[in-house]
């Protein structure tokens, strides 16, 4: 009988601890705020990429529009700025072009590495763009 009561008290205490930690984890606003910040960074990166490519209607695979069949994408803090990776193509006839964009704290492009020979001429005049083979 004593063991039964001890087990019941132990189970109740563990249940309360689990419930408390689950509640504090769920109600913590920091992860949601970080996610919103990451989303705004990716949206800014999309706009910067479209400005550089010069095409308004491109297909994108990025952290907000993932497609594991195309490739992995990410957004993360890098020092004072951000790095965003993804893939784009200009239409169904074009292949997917991987890119890695570094942004500063103000979300301006620091560097864009891309595998797209169509940007080679632009890369000669814009030192932020690096076309990889």
C-alpha positions in Angstrom: 0.0 0.0 0.0 2.9 2.4 0.8 4.5 1.7 -2.5 1.3 2.4 -4.3 0.9 5.9 -2.7 4.6 6.6 -3.3 4.3 5.8 -7.0 1.1 7.9 -7.3 2.8 10.9 -5.7 5.9 10.4 -7.9 3.8 10.1 -11.1 1.8 13.2 -10.1 5.0 15.2 -9.4 6.6 14.2 -12.7 3.3 15.0 -14.5 3.3 18.5 -13.0 6.9 19.1 -14.0 6.3 18.0 -17.6 3.2 20.1 -17.8 5.1 23.1 -16.4 8.0 22.8 -18.8 5.7 22.2 -21.8 3.7 25.3 -20.9 6.8 27.5 -20.6 8.2 26.1 -23.9 4.9 26.7 -25.8 4.3 30.2 -24.3 7.8 31.5 -24.9 7.5 34.3 -27.5 11.2 34.3 -28.4 11.0 31.5 -31.0 8.0 33.1 -32.7 9.7 36.4 -32.8 12.9 34.8 -34.3 10.7 33.0 -36.9 9.1 36.3 -37.9 12.5 37.9 -38.3 13.7 35.0 -40.4 10.6 35.3 -42.6 11.2 39.0 -43.2 14.9 38.3 -44.1 13.9 35.7 -46.6 11.3 38.0 -48.2 13.9 40.7 -48.5 16.3 38.3 -50.0 13.7 37.3 -52.6 13.2 40.9 -53.6 17.0 41.5 -53.8 17.4 38.4 -56.0 14.6 39.4 -58.3 16.1 42.9 -58.6 19.5 41.4 -59.6 18.1 38.8 -62.0 15.8 41.4 -63.6 12.9 39.1 -63.9 9.8 39.6 -61.8 8.3 36.2 -62.3 10.9 33.6 -61.2 10.3 30.3 -59.4 11.9 30.1 -56.1 12.8 27.4 -53.6 13.9 29.0 -50.4 13.3 28.6 -46.6 9.7 29.8 -47.0 9.0 27.7 -50.1 10.9 24.5 -49.5 11.1 21.6 -52.0 13.4 18.9 -50.8 13.4 17.3 -54.3 15.2 20.4 -55.6 17.6 20.9 -52.6 18.0 22.0 -49.0 17.7 25.7 -48.2 18.4 27.7 -45.0 18.4 31.1 -43.4 20.6 31.8 -40.4 22.4 34.6 -38.7 26.0 35.2 -39.8 27.7 37.7 -37.6 25.8 41.0 -37.8 23.9 39.9 -40.9 22.2 36.9 -42.5 22.8 34.1 -45.0 20.0 32.8 -47.2 20.3 29.9 -49.6 18.0 28.6 -52.2 17.3 27.8 -55.8 15.6 29.8 -58.6 14.7 29.3 -62.3 13.3 31.7 -64.8 10.7 29.2 -66.2 10.0 25.5 -66.9 12.7 25.4 -69.6 15.4 26.8 -67.3 17.4 24.6 -64.9 17.5 25.3 -61.1 20.2 27.7 -60.2 21.5 27.4 -56.6 22.4 30.7 -54.7 23.8 31.8 -51.5 23.1 35.4 -50.5 24.8 37.2 -47.6 23.0 40.2 -46.2 24.1 42.8 -43.8 22.1 43.9 -40.7 20.1 46.4 -42.9 19.3 43.6 -45.3 21.4 45.0 -48.1 23.4 42.5 -50.3 26.9 41.9 -49.2 27.6 39.0 -51.5 25.6 36.8 -53.9 27.1 33.5 -55.0 25.1 31.9 -57.8 25.5 29.2 -60.5 23.9 31.1 -63.4 26.1 32.0 -66.5 23.4 34.5 -67.5 24.7 36.8 -64.7 28.3 36.6 -65.8 28.3 40.0 -67.5 26.5 41.6 -64.6 29.1 40.1 -62.2 31.9 41.8 -64.0 30.4 45.2 -63.2 28.9 44.4 -59.7 31.5 43.2 -57.2 28.8 41.8 -54.9 27.9 39.1 -57.5 30.0 36.0 -57.9 29.1 33.5 -60.6 30.3 30.0 -59.9 30.8 27.3 -62.5 
